[in-house]
Amino acid sequence: MTTRFTSIHVPHECREMIRAGALVSISTSGGKDSQTMTILLSRIVPRDQLVAVHAPLGEVEWPQTIEHIQATLPDGVPLILAHVTSGKTLLDSIEDRGRFPSPAVRWCTSSTKRGPIERELRRYLKAHPRFGGRIVSAMGMRAEESPARARKPAWWLNERNSRAGRTWCDWLPLHDLSEGQVFDVIRDAGQAPHPAYAMGMSRLSCVFCIMASRADLRTAAQLQPRLYATYVELERRIGHTLSPSGVPLPDLTGIPVNADAARRPRRRRAQPR
């Protein structure tokens, strides 16, 4: 089968870094964009220069996510799991703060995804001197997703991480692709996207995400009722809602829940001495 989409724009600086032997990392959530990026980059980057990295989210992540990533990775491409080292889950952090993240203050992304991923990539680069301290960090954001993402450049020098003999560039290979093209690439590669899409979800992130649509929240509540009950109880306990609209989940989804029947135990805190 001939794919409808066979190439992506590769900036000149990116081509030069790849030719010079730079490490190319694929930040993957297991979603459709990450999967498409993996397929396309594996066609233009030597396998021994590729690495995939995923930040596991534990109980708030869709089941089978890590297994899906492993099953769709090309042979020979290692997968790094970038865990949060504090021992706190996302729900622990929300309870500590007494607030959910918001679109304007997305601390969940920085603390549970970007920070751990960057930490593990710095370690990997240091442990593999053959890359010469050069890394291209590829991420799956697309311009079509939001005005903010449309304004982002597709290629830039990450000055914060470019230090101590390290050159770090960030790249959005799928920036100009449409959602339809993304699914075309997956299908034409003989793969299927994460099962959550077939079950009605339009995106794959946390099961219950602050950026999710009402339809996705309702679908997630139906598919993951125990986790839904945990979120509803957490909203009640801290007096703050997951939705930036301020509307509690049961009102948004139209799905009631017996929160007491599935109450999430509060994390024990160390007693002051």
Backbone hydrogen bonds in HBPLUS format (Angstrom, degrees):
<---DONOR---> <-ACCEPTOR-->    atom                        ^
c    i                          cat <-CA-CA->   ^        H-A-AA   ^      H-
h    n   atom  resd res      DA  || num        DHA   H-A  angle D-A-AA Bond
n    s   type  num  typ     dist DA aas  dist angle  dist       angle   num
A0014-CYS N   A0011-PRO O   2.99 MM   3  5.16 121.1  2.35 100.4 115.7     1
A0015-ARG N   A0011-PRO O   2.99 MM   4  6.39 159.0  2.04 157.7 163.5     2
A0016-GLU N   A0012-HIS O   3.00 MM   4  6.27 158.2  2.04 151.8 157.7     3
A0017-MET N   A0013-GLU O   3.04 MM   4  6.28 153.2  2.11 142.0 148.8     4
A0018-ILE N   A0014-CYS O   2.96 MM   4  6.23 160.8  2.00 155.0 160.0     5
A0019-ARG N   A0015-ARG O   2.92 MM   4  6.13 162.3  1.95 150.0 155.1     6
A0020-ALA N   A0016-GLU O   2.95 MM   4  6.11 138.8  2.12 138.7 150.0     7
A0022-ALA N   A0017-MET O   2.96 MM   5  5.43 162.7  1.99 152.0 150.6     8
A0021-GLY N   A0018-ILE O   3.00 MM   3  5.21 159.4  2.04 107.1 112.9     9
A0023-LEU N   A0134-ARG O   3.04 MM 111  6.24 163.2  2.07 146.8 141.4    10
A0136-VAL N   A0023-LEU O   2.76 MM 113  6.19 157.6  1.81 160.6 168.5    11
A0024-VAL N   A0049-GLN O   2.75 MM  25  5.90 166.3  1.77 178.8 174.3    12
A0051-VAL N   A0024-VAL O   3.09 MM  27  6.44 140.7  2.25 155.1 155.1    13
A0025-SER N   A0136-VAL O   2.88 MM 111  6.27 155.7  1.94 154.4 162.5    14
A0138-ALA N   A0025-SER O   2.80 MM 113  5.83 163.6  1.83 159.7 162.5    15
A0026-ILE N   A0051-VAL O   2.80 MM  25  6.22 150.9  1.88 152.4 161.8    16
A0053-VAL N   A0026-ILE O   2.92 MM  27  6.11 159.9  1.96 152.8 150.7    17
A0027-SER N   A0138-ALA O   3.07 MM 111  6.26 179.2  2.07 172.2 172.1    18
A0028-THR N   A0053-VAL O   2.93 MM  25  6.02 166.4  1.95 155.8 160.4    19
A0035-GLN N   A0031-GLY O   3.01 MM   4  6.18 161.3  2.05 154.2 160.0    20
A0036-THR N   A0032-LYS O   2.97 MM   4  6.12 159.2  2.02 144.9 150.4    21
A0037-MET N   A0033-ASP O   2.91 MM   4  6.07 161.3  1.94 149.5 155.0    22
A0038-THR N   A0034-SER O   2.94 MM   4  6.17 153.5  2.01 146.7 153.7    23
A0039-ILE N   A0035-GLN O   3.06 MM   4  6.35 158.9  2.11 148.0 153.1    24
A0040-LEU N   A0036-THR O   2.98 MM   4  6.23 169.6  1.99 158.5 160.3    25
A0041-LEU N   A0037-MET O   2.89 MM   4  5.92 166.6  1.91 152.2 156.5    26
A0042-SER N   A0038-THR O   3.09 MM   4  6.00 150.1  2.18 141.1 148.5    27
A0043-ARG N   A0040-LEU O   3.15 MM   3  5.43 152.8  2.22 103.7 112.0    28
A0044-ILE N   A0041-LEU O   3.08 MM   3  5.36 147.0  2.20 105.4 114.6    29
A0045-VAL N   A0041-LEU O   2.93 MM   4  5.82 141.3  2.08 161.5 168.5    30
A0049-GLN N   A0046-PRO O   2.88 MM   3  5.47 161.7  1.91 121.9 126.4    31
A0050-LEU N   A0047-ARG O   3.15 MM   3  5.28 168.0  2.16 110.1 113.4    32
A0052-ALA N   A0078-PRO O   2.93 MM  26  6.17 177.7  1.93 169.4 169.4    33
A0080-ILE N   A0052-ALA O   2.80 MM  28  6.18 162.6  1.83 150.7 155.1    34
A0054-HIS N   A0080-ILE O   2.88 MM  26  6.28 160.9  1.92 167.8 173.4    35
A0082-ALA N   A0054-HIS O   2.74 MM  28  5.90 165.8  1.76 148.4 153.5    36
A0060-VAL N   A0057-LEU O   3.42 MM   3  5.86 153.9  2.49 134.9 128.5    37
A0061-GLU N   A0058-GLY O   3.10 MM   3  5.60 166.0  2.12 119.8 124.0    38
A0207-VAL N   A0060-VAL O   2.84 MM 147  5.79 167.9  1.85 162.9 166.8    39
A0068-HIS N   A0064-GLN O   2.85 MM   4  5.92 148.6  1.95 144.5 153.0    40
A0069-ILE N   A0065-THR O   2.99 MM   4  6.30 159.0  2.03 153.2 158.4    41
A0070-GLN N   A0066-ILE O   2.96 MM   4  6.21 168.5  1.98 154.7 157.4    42
A0071-ALA N   A0067-GLU O   2.97 MM   4  6.09 151.9  2.05 142.8 150.6    43
A0072-THR N   A0068-HIS O   3.12 MM   4  6.26 133.5  2.35 142.5 153.2    44
A0072-THR N   A0069-ILE O   3.18 MM   3  5.33 137.4  2.37 100.0 111.5    45
A0077-VAL N   A0074-PRO O   3.23 MM   3  5.87 161.2  2.27 140.5 139.8    46
A0093-SER N   A0089-THR O   3.07 MM   4  6.41 160.1  2.11 150.0 154.2    47
A0094-ILE N   A0090-LEU O   2.96 MM   4  6.26 154.0  2.03 149.2 156.6    48
A0095-GLU N   A0091-LEU O   3.02 MM   4  6.18 159.5  2.06 144.5 149.7    49
A0096-ASP N   A0092-ASP O   2.86 MM   4  6.16 157.2  1.92 151.7 158.7    50
A0097-ARG N   A0093-SER O   3.01 MM   4  6.18 157.5  2.06 147.4 152.5    51
A0098-GLY N   A0094-ILE O   2.82 MM   4  5.86 131.6  2.06 139.9 154.0    52
A0102-SER N   A0105-VAL O   3.12 MM   3  4.97 173.6  2.13 122.1 124.0    53
A0105-VAL N   A0102-SER O   3.07 MM   3  4.97 124.7  2.39  95.9 110.6    54
A0109-THR N   A0106-ARG O   3.11 MM   3  5.71 135.3  2.31 112.6 121.4    55
A0111-SER N   A0107-TRP O   2.91 MM   4  5.93 162.8  1.94 152.3 156.9    56
A0112-THR N   A0108-CYS O   3.03 MM   4  5.67 156.1  2.09 137.8 144.4    57
A0113-LYS N   A0109-THR O   3.07 MM   4  5.12 141.1  2.22 126.1 134.1    58
A0114-ARG N   A0109-THR O   2.76 MM   5  6.00 150.9  1.85 155.8 162.9    59
A0115-GLY N   A0110-SER O   2.91 MM   5  5.43 147.3  2.01 131.4 141.3    60
A0117-ILE N   A0113-LYS O   2.94 MM   4  5.98 162.3  1.97 160.4 166.3    61
A0118-GLU N   A0114-ARG O   2.92 MM   4  6.03 168.9  1.93 156.5 159.4    62
A0119-ARG N   A0115-GLY O   3.01 MM   4  6.19 158.8  2.05 153.0 159.3    63
A0120-GLU N   A0116-PRO O   3.04 MM   4  6.25 162.8  2.07 149.4 152.9    64
A0121-LEU N   A0117-ILE O   2.97 MM   4  6.18 154.3  2.04 151.3 158.9    65
A0122-ARG N   A0118-GLU O   2.99 MM   4  6.15 154.5  2.05 148.2 154.4    66
A0123-ARG N   A0119-ARG O   3.12 MM   4  6.40 157.7  2.18 145.7 151.7    67
A0124-TYR N   A0120-GLU O   2.91 MM   4  6.10 158.3  1.95 145.4 151.6    68
A0125-LEU N   A0121-LEU O   2.92 MM   4  6.01 162.9  1.95 148.1 152.5    69
A0126-LYS N   A0122-ARG O   3.02 MM   4  6.17 157.5  2.08 145.3 151.4    70
A0127-ALA N   A0123-ARG O   2.93 MM   4  6.12 148.7  2.03 145.9 154.7    71
A0128-HIS N   A0125-LEU O   3.27 MM   3  5.22 149.8  2.36  96.5 105.4    72
A0131-PHE N   A0128-HIS O   3.25 MM   3  6.38 177.7  2.25 132.5 132.7    73
A0132-GLY N   A0129-PRO O   2.94 MM   3  5.46 166.1  1.96 119.9 123.9    74
A0134-ARG N   A0131-PHE O   3.15 MM   3  5.79 162.2  2.18 118.1 123.4    75
A0167-THR N   A0133-GLY O   2.78 MM  34  6.09 158.1  1.83 150.7 157.5    76
A0135-ILE N   A0167-THR O   2.93 MM  32  6.32 153.4  2.00 167.7 172.7    77
A0169-CYS N   A0135-ILE O   2.98 MM  34  6.38 167.3  2.00 162.3 165.8    78
A0137-SER N   A0169-CYS O   2.77 MM  32  6.14 164.3  1.80 164.9 168.5    79
A0171-TRP N   A0137-SER O   2.91 MM  34  5.99 157.2  1.97 150.4 147.2    80
A0139-MET N   A0171-TRP O   2.95 MM  32  6.33 156.2  2.01 166.0 173.8    81
A0145-GLU N   A0142-ARG O   3.18 MM   3  5.72 157.0  2.23 113.4 119.8    82
A0143-ALA N   A0175-HIS O   2.88 MM  32  5.25 170.8  1.89 134.3 137.4    83
A0150-ALA N   A0146-SER O   2.94 MM   4  6.18 146.0  2.06 147.2 157.8    84
A0151-ARG N   A0147-PRO O   3.14 MM   4  6.37 137.6  2.32 141.1 150.2    85
A0152-LYS N   A0149-ARG O   3.22 MM   3  5.20 147.7  2.33  97.3 106.6    86
A0172-LEU N   A0154-ALA O   2.81 MM  18  4.78 158.4  1.85 141.9 142.4    87
A0156-TRP N   A0170-ASP O   3.07 MM  14  5.50 154.1  2.14 152.5 155.7    88
A0170-ASP N   A0156-TRP O   2.86 MM  14  5.50 156.4  1.92 166.3 171.5    89
A0158-ASN N   A0168-TRP O   2.85 MM  10  5.52 155.1  1.91 147.2 154.4    90
A0162-SER N   A0158-ASN O   3.00 MM   4  6.06 118.1  2.40 139.9 156.9    91
A0166-ARG N   A0163-ARG O   3.05 MM   3  5.13 137.0  2.25 100.9 113.6    92
A0175-HIS N   A0172-LEU O   3.23 MM   3  5.40 165.3  2.25 119.1 119.2    93
A0177-LEU N   A0174-LEU O   2.95 MM   3  5.30 165.3  1.97 121.1 126.0    94
A0182-VAL N   A0178-SER O   3.12 MM   4  6.42 151.7  2.20 146.1 153.8    95
A0183-PHE N   A0179-GLU O   3.13 MM   4  6.51 163.6  2.16 156.7 158.5    96
A0184-ASP N   A0180-GLY O   2.97 MM   4  6.18 149.3  2.06 144.0 153.5    97
A0185-VAL N   A0181-GLN O   2.97 MM   4  6.22 158.3  2.01 152.1 155.7    98
A0186-ILE N   A0182-VAL O   3.29 MM   4  6.62 162.6  2.32 149.7 153.5    99
A0187-ARG N   A0183-PHE O   2.99 MM   4  6.19 169.5  2.00 152.9 155.7   100
A0188-ASP N   A0184-ASP O   2.81 MM   4  5.91 169.7  1.82 157.7 161.1   101
A0189-ALA N   A0185-VAL O   3.03 MM   4  6.08 127.4  2.32 138.5 150.5   102
A0189-ALA N   A0186-ILE O   3.27 MM   3  5.24 139.0  2.45  94.9 106.3   103
A0191-GLN N   A0186-ILE O   3.07 MM   5  5.41 157.4  2.12 163.4 157.7   104
A0190-GLY N   A0187-ARG O   2.91 MM   3  5.26 157.9  1.96 112.5 117.8   105
A0197-TYR N   A0194-HIS O   3.13 MM   3  6.10 157.4  2.18 131.2 134.3   106
A0199-MET N   A0195-PRO O   3.23 MM   4  6.53 134.8  2.45 143.9 156.6   107
A0201-MET N   A0196-ALA O   3.10 MM   5  5.72 162.7  2.13 151.8 146.6   108
A0200-GLY N   A0197-TYR O   3.02 MM   3  5.31 163.3  2.05 110.4 114.4   109
A0212-ALA N   A0209-CYS O   3.08 MM   3  5.16 164.2  2.11 107.9 112.8   110
A0217-LEU N   A0213-SER O   2.98 MM   4  6.26 157.6  2.03 151.3 157.6   111
A0218-ARG N   A0214-ARG O   2.97 MM   4  6.19 153.4  2.04 147.1 154.3   112
A0219-THR N   A0215-ALA O   2.95 MM   4  6.19 161.7  1.99 148.0 153.1   113
A0220-ALA N   A0216-ASP O   2.85 MM   4  5.99 162.7  1.88 148.7 153.9   114
A0221-ALA N   A0217-LEU O   2.94 MM   4  6.09 151.7  2.03 140.6 148.3   115
A0222-GLN N   A0218-ARG O   3.09 MM   4  6.37 148.2  2.19 146.0 153.9   116
A0223-LEU N   A0219-THR O   2.95 MM   4  6.21 150.5  2.03 149.3 158.0   117
A0224-GLN N   A0220-ALA O   2.77 MM   4  5.74 154.7  1.84 153.1 158.8   118
A0228-TYR N   A0224-GLN O   2.93 MM   4  6.11 155.4  1.99 153.0 161.2   119
A0229-ALA N   A0225-PRO O   2.94 MM   4  6.16 155.1  2.01 144.3 149.7   120
A0230-THR N   A0226-ARG O   3.11 MM   4  6.42 147.5  2.22 140.2 148.9   121
A0231-TYR N   A0227-LEU O   3.02 MM   4  6.40 154.8  2.08 152.1 157.7   122
A0232-VAL N   A0228-TYR O   2.93 MM   4  6.22 162.6  1.96 155.8 160.9   123
A0233-GLU N   A0229-ALA O   2.96 MM   4  6.11 160.7  2.00 146.9 151.9   124
A0234-LEU N   A0230-THR O   2.93 MM   4  6.13 150.1  2.02 142.0 150.9   125
A0235-GLU N   A0231-TYR O   2.87 MM   4  6.12 160.9  1.91 153.8 158.1   126
A0236-ARG N   A0232-VAL O   3.10 MM   4  6.36 160.0  2.14 145.1 150.3   127
A0237-ARG N   A0233-GLU O   2.89 MM   4  6.09 156.3  1.94 147.7 154.5   128
A0238-ILE N   A0234-LEU O   3.02 MM   4  6.16 166.6  2.03 158.3 159.5   129
A0239-GLY N   A0235-GLU O   2.92 MM   4  5.65 130.2  2.17 141.4 152.9   130
A0246-GLY N   A0243-SER O   3.02 MM   3  5.71 168.4  2.03 122.1 125.7   131
A0251-ASP N   A0248-PRO O   3.07 MM   3  5.53 125.0  2.39 110.5 123.8   132
A0252-LEU N   A0248-PRO O   3.00 MM   4  6.29 152.4  2.08 152.1 160.8   133
A0253-THR N   A0249-LEU O   2.85 MM   4  5.93 170.2  1.86 166.9 167.6   134
A0254-GLY N   A0250-PRO O   2.86 MM   4  5.37 139.3  2.02 129.0 140.0   135
A0261-ALA N   A0258-ASN O   3.10 MM   3  5.59 137.4  2.29 110.2 121.1   136
A0262-ALA N   A0259-ALA O   3.16 MM   3  5.53 149.4  2.25 107.6 116.2   137
